[in-house]
Amino acid sequence: MVSSDQRRRQLAREKFERQQQRREEARRRTRRLTVVIASVVAVAAIVGVGSYLALDGDGKKDKSDAAASASPSASPSASESSAPEPALKIDKKAKYTMSLKTSQGDIGFTMDAAKTPHTTNSFKSLADKGFFDGTKCHRLTTQGIFVLQCGDPKGDGTGGPGYTIPDENLTALGKAGKDGTVTYPAGTVAMANTGQAHTGGSQFFLVYKDSKLPPTYTPFGTMDDASLKAVKDIGAAGVAGGAADGAPKKAVNISKAAVDKS
């Protein structure tokens, strides 16, 4: 016959075993949740990579942007660019200002030819020819990265001048962190590209909020305060259709672009 003391010990042991079992089940649930969270973070990182690689320039779109459903359509191969870049005619020691008259107000930024001679010279040459006149800023992103992308004569992310220019000034924003990115500060103007080196053409993006990107996009301009505010207002209005990546709800049509020595 079981004594009352033995019964109490048995009940205490069973209670302890049940507590241990519940704790182990809780640990397993925590481990499963950690795996799920890690998977979500990994997917978000992949989508982020797709987003920044989708900053198309004037060559074929990198295949890794398949993760970004709103990325632009494929562009012609960079190797198909048949024209040479314009001959260097600018003063490589000077600063230049690019002024855009748009349907959302004037937007301007300063370029330092000493740091980005090829980019500055190309923009000066294109603006002098009226290349940007009558074009639109075709892409706005409002999640992960915060940019307004312009400079495509086709308006769909596939157009360019028919030539490419070399990357420049890539160390200006510092060394990449462990995640492979640097911060492109609000007010920065940088070249879009295909995700491959030296594939910039005429497409560029205006950063209206600090954005983390790989240091592979030539930072060549800085917006003034009024211009940054104008782009922020465009960003605040969002993307047409409510997505996070696509045509801006406030259409940005460029009527005239000019580049002048500061």
C-alpha angles and dihedrals in degrees: 000000000000114000122225090250092052090048091052091050091049092050091047090051092049090048091051091049091051090050091050091049091051091049091050091049089050090051091050091050090050091051091049091049090050090053091049092049091048090051092050091049090049092050090048090052091051091050089048091052089049089052097053095041087053090068085109121201123181103306137064117312115254111253091230091073088075085097090065106073093192095051119127122267122267118290131211116278116273087232089064091067102115104179125078118238114265117278112261107262102150128100101261092204096054137083123236133200123218114205123195122192105205140171088253096051136279118319121190138172139181123239124200108216092194090065100033109023097156094047094044092046092049093050091047091051094047094046092049088056093049091245094147096041112112094014127119138219098252104187138049126178122198103174131058092354125030113212143133111217122208142155102081114127090200094051095221105085096263104088134094146148096277095256138068132225131213123262114258141184093016094151094053095097096050136253119325116255127231089282090058095246141108128200116261099203123226108272094038120130115203141172121261117222143171096263090265126101120270097008100123118128125155103322117102137167134224114216111217097173130026107281131188113226137150111272091251100102115087109242102210109152145041124209122224119239096262092050093048089052090052091052092045089055090052089050093048091055088060136210124319109262093021098274124136095237127037144066113347115255087227101060111229110206118179111217097175137008125190135175119203135174110259 
